[in-house]
Amino acid sequence: DDLLESVLLVAEVKELKANPNRLAKGIVIEAKLDKGRGPVATILVQNGTLHSGDVVIAGTAVGHVRAMTDHNRRTVKVAGPSVPVEITGLDSVPNAGDEFNAVKDEKMARELAEQRKAKAKEEVFKANAKVNLDDLFNQMGDGVKDLNIIVKADVGGSCEAVKASLVKLSNAEVKVNVIHTAAGGITEGDVTFAAASNAIIVGFQVRPSME
């Protein structure tokens, strides 16, 4: 009650207002891969109004809002400012904290998503240059012991929790580097990335999804 009262007071003093008569934008609170429904994201609308059927982009995920449910699991058709809803219809699982936007042009949204994917992939690979196993063993023999880990989990929140726990295991002899986290099953792309980065994959409540 005290927190809610403080939020309302700050909003009133700073005159924080949202315009419901525009395309929706907001933030992804949580996301997961549901076996029956596919990628599912809980989002908070911060501005504008989200409608069922809208084209949205959330991080690198794109899709039409196929269904929207409120916190009581009731189906809703619209969600205005400050309203959290769970949506389905995205082509992949976004990350918690990703910004989402409703857009008019689906083609442009997919092009933007591909650009974001390419940029993210390039940055990750630059940060983790490829070396072979012989190089890794030589480094460890010289006293350099970095353990690179990729974390996959059922939901984004679990990823962050597992990552935080693993990082705490670092000590004077071994440094734990969590180089990538994502919600969803372990894919062939994850294995390729692990091989290129001399990393191991840790799965939390997920299974390999490749042959």
Steps between C-alpha positions, in 0.01 A plus 500: 500500500784739585674426169182555299433826684857620428472408130171689467646802681807515274283457189279788613783733597697437180182500292586165345237430238460261207321544171264207431429619146818377334678176413593307811848485647625353822727245660523120517471392864541125448505254211502125453452224245171321569470148360143554383491871417852572379682820606307680775589846630367699793520864402418831666351766276663833588349717228231463237251215476572143390230320303453133425635443148759781515842440344765527773877483528656412835879497494566271203161325517223594255141390460129576515331513840304178467353504849515728805414408858499709817631407846182298564553294180202668338520570127514871418493684168678823601763602757566865578775680693613334826320176410701174513388221265628165382521472122557218252583511130870594501742298285758465780544561872608857582715584801365648819569872483467522121301794368196415291322713243184459298569587136295544184742336255577133568765485227690791655470339844654175374783685326575690821494176699748338260730803530486473879574126486798551271637779718459300822662193344794705373557662839488169684744331264738798514502473877569127487763430237518144372780281629547125486522255790880488482511876557263463795713233667815705440339801664393291799853363528626858520269570793225678303179319589189665360185292484254625236139395553182531293179488706167385355192484719123471481440870575710816491486546877651156556782589258592802707480307827721216371743753351530685832564175686767383254686832501526478879703178457796697361811488716873567481559184293204498261300790357145416390378696196134465403527610136138446395160439659163434336166335563413190299637159413864432416540536123764405244590870485576494874732202451678670209541815707632297794755327278616834358530655844644203691193505719283243671121514492296492820130422456245571774167318452555481123601226257701498178265584212727385214558151360 
